[in-house]
Amino acid sequence: MQRSGLQPDVVSHALLIKAYGKARREEEALSVFEEMLNAGVRPTQKAYNILLDAFAISGMVEQARTVFKSMRRDRCTPDLCSYTTMLSAYVNAPDMEGAEKFFRRIKQDGFEPNVITYGTLIKGYAKTSNLEKMMEKYEEMRVCGIKANQTVFTTIMDAYGKNGDFGSALVWFKEMESGGVPPDRKAKNVLLSLAKTVEEQTEAKQLLGHCSHFADEQTVDGLTKYGDNYDDFDDEDEFRDDAEQTVSFEEEKEDEVVVLGSGYQ
């Protein structure tokens, strides 16, 4: 782009940072961010969130904290997405004590946790096999009037199954549908992967055969890219809805690109 005489803007930089983050190439992501600053391109809140996510995905808490603090220093106020992404850094470390402390800070700073925020903590306790704390957070979320989404239900189902309680996994699969969240192909694949004995496999297949709702073709196509193993799906941390974490570059290009002559803000 530069060889063509074109100067990369915040959109171009953010796209590259996001790509490096997904590839777990954190140093390259940071290098692109610094290059953006040196070019006099002011980072937007969402550009910061993308860089934050690049470190959070790999559980790099200290680096994520540095980015989070830089947002305030640069007068780029963190939003709930920023806080939830920072929370996921602790979860992916894994540092659940740190995650709990930061979760309390989210509330102290005036934000109301949403299903993605709670889902991030639920995921953390599921991965560390702390089912008691996992359910404690689920109940707290429910009492707050926040409905579980498909990822939360699937996470709980998966956690019980991996801890040898296939019966509870079945219960949560049924709870998903009765709660108005039709199990998608990913949830069905997870249930099948948890069935270890012939009896469990038979029970799972019978239950799936009676499911009255199925994911539409577009949803299935989008989910199958993660593979049939829930760990593949979990790896990219889809708790933070793509719509919430991803920059809508085409729509925001006009509004958010600000090139300064001497640094940024």
Residue frames as qw, qx, qy, qz and C-alpha x, y, z in Angstrom:
[[0.000, 0.886, 0.465, 0.000, 0.00, 0.00, 0.00],
 [0.287, -0.830, 0.103, 0.468, 2.78, 2.41, 0.95],
 [0.452, -0.153, 0.592, 0.650, 4.74, 1.48, -2.17],
 [0.239, 0.597, 0.650, 0.405, 1.72, 2.61, -4.17],
 [0.099, 0.304, -0.028, 0.947, 1.89, 6.01, -2.54],
 [0.546, -0.580, -0.356, -0.489, -1.13, 5.35, -0.31],
 [0.027, -0.383, 0.660, -0.645, -0.98, 5.90, 3.44],
 [0.394, -0.319, -0.862, 0.011, -2.66, 3.20, 5.57],
 [0.354, -0.522, 0.051, -0.774, -5.49, 4.61, 7.69],
 [0.417, -0.304, 0.667, -0.537, -6.93, 3.39, 10.98],
 [0.894, 0.154, 0.093, -0.409, -9.12, 0.90, 9.13],
 [0.742, 0.473, -0.472, 0.048, -6.18, -0.73, 7.34],
 [0.086, 0.482, -0.734, 0.471, -4.11, -0.87, 10.52],
 [0.621, -0.186, 0.491, -0.582, -6.99, -2.31, 12.56],
 [0.917, 0.249, -0.140, -0.278, -7.61, -5.04, 9.98],
 [0.592, 0.474, -0.608, 0.236, -3.96, -6.06, 10.13],
 [0.192, -0.406, 0.671, -0.590, -3.89, -5.97, 13.94],
 [0.814, -0.040, 0.255, -0.521, -7.00, -8.17, 14.05],
 [0.871, 0.347, -0.336, -0.091, -5.44, -10.68, 11.63],
 [0.350, 0.469, -0.697, 0.415, -2.24, -10.91, 13.67],
 [0.446, -0.317, 0.541, -0.639, -4.23, -11.27, 16.88],
 [0.915, 0.069, 0.052, -0.394, -6.24, -14.19, 15.52],
 [0.807, 0.394, -0.420, 0.128, -3.00, -15.84, 14.41],
 [0.771, -0.600, -0.057, 0.205, -1.56, -15.45, 17.95],
 [0.633, 0.277, -0.016, 0.723, 1.17, -13.17, 16.59],
 [0.294, -0.868, -0.341, 0.211, 0.95, -10.59, 19.34],
 [0.450, -0.477, 0.169, 0.735, 4.31, -8.90, 18.73],
 [0.235, 0.230, 0.565, 0.757, 3.41, -8.20, 15.11],
 [0.131, -0.785, -0.577, -0.186, 0.02, -6.85, 16.22],
 [0.391, -0.791, -0.142, 0.449, 1.73, -4.45, 18.63],
 [0.435, -0.196, 0.376, 0.794, 4.25, -3.46, 15.96],
 [0.120, 0.519, 0.601, 0.596, 1.45, -2.49, 13.57],
 [0.273, -0.864, -0.420, 0.060, -0.24, -0.47, 16.33],
 [0.450, -0.628, 0.079, 0.630, 3.00, 1.41, 17.04],
 [0.351, 0.111, 0.533, 0.762, 3.48, 1.96, 13.32],
 [0.024, -0.751, -0.580, -0.315, 0.02, 3.50, 13.22],
 [0.361, -0.855, -0.198, 0.317, 0.91, 5.89, 16.04],
 [0.479, -0.382, 0.307, 0.729, 4.20, 6.85, 14.42],
 [0.247, 0.346, 0.603, 0.675, 2.35, 7.62, 11.19],
 [0.124, 0.030, 0.152, -0.980, 0.17, 10.12, 13.06],
 [0.485, -0.294, -0.632, -0.528, -2.99, 8.03, 12.80],
 [0.368, -0.317, 0.495, -0.721, -5.14, 8.44, 15.90],
 [0.181, -0.098, -0.978, -0.021, -6.39, 5.08, 17.21],
 [0.551, -0.370, -0.212, -0.717, -10.11, 4.76, 17.76],
 [0.620, -0.342, 0.523, -0.475, -11.74, 3.00, 20.68],
 [0.958, 0.165, 0.118, -0.202, -12.39, -0.02, 18.49],
 [0.620, 0.594, -0.469, 0.205, -8.81, -0.11, 17.23],
 [0.164, -0.533, 0.676, -0.482, -7.70, -0.24, 20.85],
 [0.820, -0.114, 0.368, -0.424, -10.21, -3.01, 21.55],
 [0.898, 0.390, -0.197, -0.051, -8.80, -5.05, 18.69],
 [0.358, 0.582, -0.625, 0.377, -5.25, -4.70, 20.01],
 [0.476, -0.395, 0.565, -0.546, -6.48, -5.55, 23.50],
 [0.934, 0.080, 0.139, -0.320, -8.12, -8.68, 22.12],
 [0.685, 0.539, -0.482, 0.088, -4.88, -9.72, 20.40],
 [0.100, 0.437, -0.754, 0.480, -3.26, -10.11, 23.83],
 [0.633, -0.183, 0.420, -0.624, -6.38, -11.32, 25.65],
 [0.890, 0.212, -0.270, -0.300, -6.84, -14.31, 23.34],
 [0.699, 0.291, -0.589, 0.283, -3.49, -15.69, 24.49],
 [0.697, -0.640, -0.306, 0.103, -3.99, -14.79, 28.15],
 [0.542, 0.209, -0.183, 0.793, -1.21, -12.18, 28.11],
 [0.302, -0.813, -0.478, 0.138, -2.54, -10.24, 31.09],
 [0.404, -0.572, 0.000, 0.714, 0.30, -7.77, 31.62],
 [0.207, 0.036, 0.499, 0.841, 0.38, -6.74, 27.97],
 [0.119, -0.634, -0.670, -0.368, -3.41, -6.45, 27.90],
 [0.360, -0.770, -0.369, 0.377, -3.33, -4.30, 31.05],
 [0.346, -0.321, 0.200, 0.859, -0.80, -1.98, 29.42],
 [0.032, 0.312, 0.606, 0.731, -3.10, -1.48, 26.43],
 [0.277, -0.720, -0.633, -0.060, -6.12, -1.01, 28.72],
 [0.380, -0.670, -0.191, 0.608, -4.31, 1.68, 30.72],
 [0.280, -0.086, 0.383, 0.876, -3.14, 3.37, 27.51],
 [0.008, -0.608, -0.667, -0.431, -6.74, 3.85, 26.44],
 [0.307, -0.857, -0.365, 0.192, -7.42, 6.09, 29.43],
 [0.455, -0.476, 0.149, 0.737, -4.12, 7.88, 29.05],
 [0.177, 0.045, 0.545, 0.818, -4.97, 8.66, 25.45],
 [0.368, 0.255, 0.248, -0.859, -8.48, 9.83, 26.35],
 [0.513, 0.051, -0.683, -0.518, -10.03, 6.87, 24.56],
 [0.544, -0.278, 0.498, -0.615, -12.55, 5.74, 27.17],
 [0.044, 0.052, -0.994, -0.086, -12.89, 1.95, 27.51],
 [0.656, -0.125, -0.155, -0.728, -16.41, 0.62, 26.89],
 [0.832, -0.223, 0.392, -0.322, -18.03, -2.59, 28.11],
 [0.909, 0.390, -0.139, 0.046, -16.45, -4.45, 25.22],
 [0.301, 0.678, -0.540, 0.398, -13.01, -3.25, 26.41],
 [0.470, -0.474, 0.569, -0.480, -13.72, -4.38, 29.96],
 [0.946, 0.033, 0.214, -0.242, -15.05, -7.76, 28.84],
 [0.769, 0.533, -0.311, 0.169, -12.02, -8.30, 26.62],
 [0.034, 0.635, -0.617, 0.464, -9.70, -7.44, 29.51],
 [0.746, -0.281, 0.431, -0.424, -11.65, -9.89, 31.65],
 [0.961, 0.260, -0.037, -0.086, -11.07, -12.60, 29.05],
 [0.410, 0.657, -0.564, 0.288, -7.30, -12.04, 29.33],
 [0.370, -0.447, 0.669, -0.465, -7.49, -13.14, 32.98],
 [0.893, 0.059, 0.275, -0.351, -9.72, -16.07, 32.07],
 [0.851, 0.482, -0.210, 0.023, -7.38, -17.25, 29.33],
 [0.014, -0.779, 0.587, -0.222, -4.29, -16.92, 31.57],
 [0.402, -0.662, -0.496, -0.394, -5.97, -18.66, 33.50],
 [0.193, 0.053, -0.534, 0.821, -6.18, -16.43, 36.58],
 [0.299, -0.605, -0.666, -0.319, -9.69, -16.74, 37.96],
 [0.395, -0.612, -0.400, 0.556, -8.86, -14.80, 41.12],
 [0.168, -0.245, 0.191, 0.936, -7.74, -11.90, 38.97],
 [0.118, -0.336, -0.685, -0.636, -10.82, -12.37, 36.78],
 [0.330, -0.677, -0.651, 0.091, -13.13, -12.09, 39.79],
 [0.311, -0.542, -0.165, 0.763, -11.41, -8.93, 40.98],
 [0.058, -0.077, 0.413, 0.906, -11.66, -7.37, 37.54],
 [0.182, -0.502, -0.766, -0.357, -15.31, -8.43, 37.26],
 [0.299, -0.716, -0.491, 0.396, -16.02, -6.47, 40.45],
 [0.230, -0.377, 0.128, 0.888, -14.18, -3.51, 38.98],
 [0.022, 0.307, 0.667, 0.678, -16.46, -3.58, 35.94],
 [0.276, -0.730, -0.620, -0.084, -19.41, -2.94, 38.23],
 [0.409, -0.626, -0.209, 0.630, -17.52, -0.39, 40.32],
 [0.215, -0.185, 0.338, 0.897, -16.71, 1.57, 37.16],
 [0.407, 0.388, 0.189, -0.805, -20.40, 1.87, 36.36],
 [0.417, 0.218, -0.690, -0.550, -20.91, -0.86, 33.77],
 [0.804, -0.043, 0.374, -0.460, -23.61, -3.51, 33.82],
 [0.224, -0.272, 0.897, 0.267, -22.20, -6.90, 32.79],
 [0.719, 0.264, -0.173, -0.619, -24.06, -8.50, 29.89],
 [0.980, 0.006, 0.147, -0.132, -24.37, -12.12, 28.78],
 [0.729, 0.538, -0.311, 0.285, -20.96, -11.97, 27.11],
 [0.053, -0.672, 0.536, -0.508, -19.31, -10.66, 30.27],
 [0.750, -0.312, 0.447, -0.374, -20.92, -13.34, 32.43],
 [0.956, 0.284, -0.032, -0.059, -20.24, -15.93, 29.75],
 [0.439, 0.672, -0.510, 0.311, -16.55, -15.10, 29.89],
 [0.325, -0.499, 0.652, -0.470, -16.42, -15.89, 33.62],
 [0.902, 0.001, 0.277, -0.332, -18.56, -19.00, 33.17],
 [0.811, 0.505, -0.288, 0.063, -16.15, -20.18, 30.50],
 [0.143, 0.659, -0.628, 0.388, -13.20, -19.63, 32.82],
 [0.564, -0.326, 0.617, -0.442, -14.67, -21.72, 35.61],
 [0.940, 0.240, 0.077, -0.229, -15.70, -24.39, 33.11],
 [0.651, 0.599, -0.439, 0.160, -12.15, -24.64, 31.77],
 [0.036, 0.500, -0.720, 0.479, -10.74, -24.98, 35.28],
 [0.522, -0.213, -0.821, -0.094, -13.42, -27.57, 36.16],
 [0.007, 0.105, 0.594, -0.798, -14.82, -25.44, 38.97],
 [0.169, -0.434, -0.756, -0.461, -18.43, -26.36, 38.35],
 [0.272, -0.654, -0.591, 0.387, -19.64, -24.89, 41.61],
 [0.128, -0.521, 0.014, 0.844, -18.36, -21.41, 40.74],
 [0.011, 0.085, 0.679, 0.729, -19.53, -21.85, 37.15],
 [0.211, -0.576, -0.760, -0.213, -23.09, -22.42, 38.33],
 [0.263, -0.625, -0.380, 0.630, -22.82, -19.63, 40.89],
 [0.062, -0.309, 0.266, 0.911, -22.10, -17.18, 38.07],
 [0.117, -0.286, -0.776, -0.550, -24.87, -18.63, 35.95],
 [0.249, -0.662, -0.691, 0.148, -27.38, -18.14, 38.78],
 [0.208, -0.546, -0.127, 0.801, -26.10, -14.62, 39.41],
 [0.000, -0.060, 0.526, 0.848, -26.61, -13.83, 35.73],
 [0.195, -0.448, -0.814, -0.314, -30.11, -15.31, 35.77],
 [0.251, -0.663, -0.543, 0.449, -31.11, -13.34, 38.88],
 [0.125, -0.433, 0.107, 0.886, -29.96, -10.17, 37.11],
 [0.579, 0.619, 0.318, -0.425, -32.49, -10.92, 34.38],
 [0.208, 0.627, -0.604, -0.446, -29.90, -11.81, 31.76],
 [0.942, 0.172, 0.168, -0.235, -30.86, -14.73, 29.55],
 [0.569, -0.367, 0.644, 0.357, -28.22, -17.28, 28.63],
 [0.551, 0.600, -0.336, -0.472, -27.23, -17.48, 24.99],
 [0.956, 0.202, -0.190, -0.091, -26.26, -20.57, 23.04],
 [0.487, 0.529, -0.572, 0.395, -22.58, -20.29, 23.96],
 [0.331, -0.452, 0.567, -0.604, -23.31, -20.17, 27.69],
 [0.902, -0.057, 0.181, -0.388, -25.60, -23.20, 27.51],
 [0.872, 0.374, -0.308, 0.072, -23.09, -25.14, 25.41],
 [0.201, 0.595, -0.612, 0.480, -20.24, -24.24, 27.77],
 [0.560, -0.349, 0.521, -0.542, -22.13, -25.55, 30.81],
 [0.958, 0.141, 0.028, -0.248, -23.20, -28.68, 28.98],
 [0.692, 0.524, -0.445, 0.221, -19.63, -29.31, 27.83],
 [0.070, -0.586, 0.620, -0.517, -18.22, -28.73, 31.33],
 [0.767, -0.222, 0.417, -0.434, -20.51, -31.31, 32.93],
 [0.943, 0.304, -0.091, -0.097, -19.82, -33.84, 30.21],
 [0.533, 0.589, -0.511, 0.329, -16.06, -33.46, 30.44],
 [0.203, -0.462, 0.662, -0.554, -16.28, -33.93, 34.19],
 [0.124, 0.018, -0.992, 0.026, -17.98, -37.29, 33.76],
 [0.304, 0.374, 0.646, -0.592, -21.58, -36.20, 34.27],
 [0.013, 0.116, 0.712, 0.692, -23.24, -37.01, 30.96],
 [0.088, -0.626, -0.773, 0.056, -26.66, -36.97, 32.61],
 [0.105, -0.747, -0.219, 0.619, -26.30, -33.30, 33.51],
 [0.123, -0.253, 0.516, 0.809, -24.96, -32.57, 30.04],
 [0.013, -0.397, -0.832, -0.388, -28.21, -33.98, 28.63],
 [0.126, -0.744, -0.561, 0.341, -30.24, -31.87, 31.04],
 [0.119, -0.635, 0.071, 0.760, -28.49, -28.70, 29.88],
 [0.090, 0.025, 0.711, 0.697, -28.95, -29.61, 26.24],
 [0.085, -0.605, -0.776, -0.159, -32.69, -29.89, 26.90],
 [0.203, -0.725, -0.327, 0.571, -32.62, -26.68, 28.94],
 [0.184, -0.243, 0.382, 0.872, -31.17, -24.89, 25.95],
 [0.081, -0.306, -0.727, -0.609, -34.17, -25.68, 23.78],
 [0.264, -0.692, -0.668, 0.073, -36.76, -25.15, 26.52],
 [0.287, -0.617, -0.156, 0.716, -35.12, -21.79, 27.23],
 [0.429, 0.855, 0.186, -0.225, -35.89, -20.59, 23.73],
 [0.017, 0.749, -0.577, -0.324, -32.40, -21.20, 22.36],
 [0.955, 0.255, 0.017, -0.150, -32.62, -23.95, 19.73],
 [0.663, -0.447, 0.486, 0.351, -29.42, -26.07, 19.80],
 [0.488, 0.742, -0.327, -0.323, -27.31, -25.42, 16.73],
 [0.894, 0.298, -0.331, 0.053, -25.01, -27.85, 14.99],
 [0.243, 0.555, -0.616, 0.503, -22.14, -26.95, 17.28],
 [0.542, -0.356, 0.489, -0.583, -24.17, -27.82, 20.39],
 [0.958, 0.088, 0.013, -0.273, -25.23, -31.11, 18.82],
 [0.703, 0.470, -0.478, 0.236, -21.66, -31.99, 17.92],
 [0.078, -0.529, 0.623, -0.571, -20.57, -31.23, 21.48],
 [0.784, -0.203, 0.322, -0.490, -23.26, -33.50, 22.90],
 [0.949, 0.255, -0.172, -0.062, -22.20, -36.34, 20.59],
 [0.470, 0.562, -0.556, 0.392, -18.54, -35.84, 21.52],
 [0.331, -0.479, 0.561, -0.588, -19.41, -36.17, 25.22],
 [0.926, -0.061, 0.099, -0.360, -21.19, -39.51, 24.76],
 [0.013, -0.600, 0.799, 0.031, -18.52, -42.11, 25.54],
 [0.395, -0.014, 0.910, -0.129, -20.45, -45.33, 26.13],
 [0.037, -0.228, -0.821, -0.522, -22.76, -47.09, 23.70],
 [0.119, -0.663, -0.714, 0.192, -25.68, -46.30, 25.99],
 [0.107, -0.662, -0.106, 0.735, -24.78, -42.59, 26.10],
 [0.045, -0.185, 0.584, 0.790, -24.33, -42.46, 22.33],
 [0.060, -0.428, -0.856, -0.284, -27.73, -44.06, 21.82],
 [0.135, -0.731, -0.534, 0.403, -29.36, -41.64, 24.24],
 [0.114, -0.526, 0.153, 0.829, -27.69, -38.65, 22.58],
 [0.003, 0.012, 0.719, 0.695, -28.75, -39.72, 19.09],
 [0.086, -0.579, -0.809, -0.055, -32.32, -40.31, 20.21],
 [0.126, -0.729, -0.312, 0.596, -32.44, -36.85, 21.76],
 [0.074, -0.388, 0.389, 0.832, -30.99, -35.25, 18.65],
 [0.016, 0.233, 0.847, 0.478, -33.49, -37.11, 16.52],
 [0.113, -0.712, -0.689, 0.079, -36.32, -35.52, 18.47],
 [0.188, -0.404, -0.063, 0.893, -34.98, -31.96, 18.28],
 [0.362, 0.739, 0.566, -0.041, -37.65, -29.83, 16.68],
 [0.151, 0.968, -0.068, -0.189, -35.40, -26.92, 15.82],
 [0.821, 0.055, 0.214, 0.526, -32.37, -26.79, 13.60],
 [0.202, -0.625, 0.161, 0.737, -29.88, -24.08, 12.80],
 [0.626, 0.738, 0.091, -0.235, -30.44, -22.50, 9.41],
 [0.878, 0.330, 0.065, 0.341, -28.01, -23.25, 6.61],
 [0.262, 0.818, -0.210, 0.467, -26.12, -19.97, 6.97],
 [0.528, -0.716, 0.362, -0.278, -25.54, -20.54, 10.69],
 [0.957, -0.113, 0.250, 0.098, -24.38, -24.10, 10.13],
 [0.721, 0.560, -0.033, 0.407, -21.97, -23.02, 7.41],
 [0.013, 0.846, -0.287, 0.449, -20.55, -20.35, 9.66],
 [0.676, -0.594, 0.370, -0.231, -20.11, -22.67, 12.63],
 [0.987, 0.071, 0.091, 0.110, -18.58, -25.63, 10.84],
 [0.476, 0.737, -0.326, 0.351, -15.41, -23.65, 10.14],
 [0.338, -0.690, 0.517, -0.377, -14.53, -24.17, 13.81],
 [0.320, 0.225, -0.920, 0.034, -14.56, -27.92, 13.42],
 [0.698, -0.383, -0.499, -0.341, -16.55, -30.51, 15.30],
 [0.599, -0.223, -0.557, 0.530, -14.54, -30.19, 18.51],
 [0.228, -0.922, -0.309, -0.056, -15.82, -27.62, 20.98],
 [0.577, -0.550, 0.084, 0.597, -12.26, -26.71, 21.92],
 [0.406, 0.223, 0.419, 0.781, -11.77, -25.37, 18.40],
 [0.097, -0.786, -0.438, -0.424, -14.83, -23.19, 18.80],
 [0.543, -0.789, -0.195, 0.211, -13.76, -22.12, 22.28],
 [0.692, -0.094, 0.090, 0.711, -10.28, -21.20, 21.11],
 [0.230, 0.434, 0.241, 0.837, -11.28, -17.99, 19.37],
 [0.079, -0.313, -0.555, 0.766, -13.31, -16.90, 22.38],
 [0.076, -0.399, -0.602, -0.687, -16.57, -16.41, 20.59],
 [0.220, -0.605, -0.646, 0.411, -18.17, -15.22, 23.86],
 [0.003, 0.563, 0.020, -0.826, -17.59, -11.69, 22.71],
 [0.618, 0.630, 0.461, -0.092, -20.11, -11.64, 19.85],
 [0.552, 0.143, 0.361, 0.738, -18.34, -10.91, 16.61],
 [0.072, 0.801, 0.385, 0.453, -20.77, -8.07, 16.14],
 [0.430, -0.897, -0.086, 0.053, -19.62, -6.53, 19.42],
 [0.651, -0.526, 0.283, 0.468, -15.90, -7.04, 19.01],
 [0.583, 0.195, 0.487, 0.620, -15.38, -6.52, 15.26],
 [0.034, 0.502, -0.035, -0.864, -15.08, -3.14, 13.61],
 [0.570, 0.641, 0.513, 0.011, -17.60, -2.49, 10.86],
 [0.457, -0.293, 0.271, 0.795, -14.93, -1.00, 8.69],
 [0.206, 0.406, 0.565, 0.688, -16.93, 0.04, 5.68],
 [0.208, -0.828, -0.483, -0.195, -19.58, 1.90, 7.70],
 [0.484, -0.809, -0.112, 0.314, -17.15, 3.62, 10.04],
 [0.667, 0.135, 0.179, 0.711, -14.43, 4.60, 7.63],
 [0.118, 0.720, 0.224, 0.646, -15.90, 8.03, 7.02],
 [0.467, -0.831, -0.119, -0.279, -16.50, 8.81, 10.69],
 [0.786, -0.598, 0.084, 0.132, -13.51, 7.36, 12.50],
 [0.772, 0.206, 0.046, 0.599, -10.43, 7.92, 10.37],
 [0.125, -0.992, 0.021, 0.030, -8.49, 10.86, 11.78],
 [0.796, 0.188, -0.064, 0.571, -4.99, 11.52, 10.56],
 [0.291, -0.937, -0.038, 0.190, -3.03, 14.05, 12.58],
 [0.510, 0.773, -0.270, 0.265, 0.06, 15.92, 11.63],
 [0.139, 0.568, -0.642, 0.495, 1.81, 15.59, 14.97],
 [0.015, 0.054, -0.911, 0.408, 0.98, 12.43, 16.92],
 [0.385, -0.455, -0.709, -0.377, -2.39, 11.54, 18.34],
 [0.487, -0.776, -0.324, -0.235, -4.53, 13.38, 20.87]]
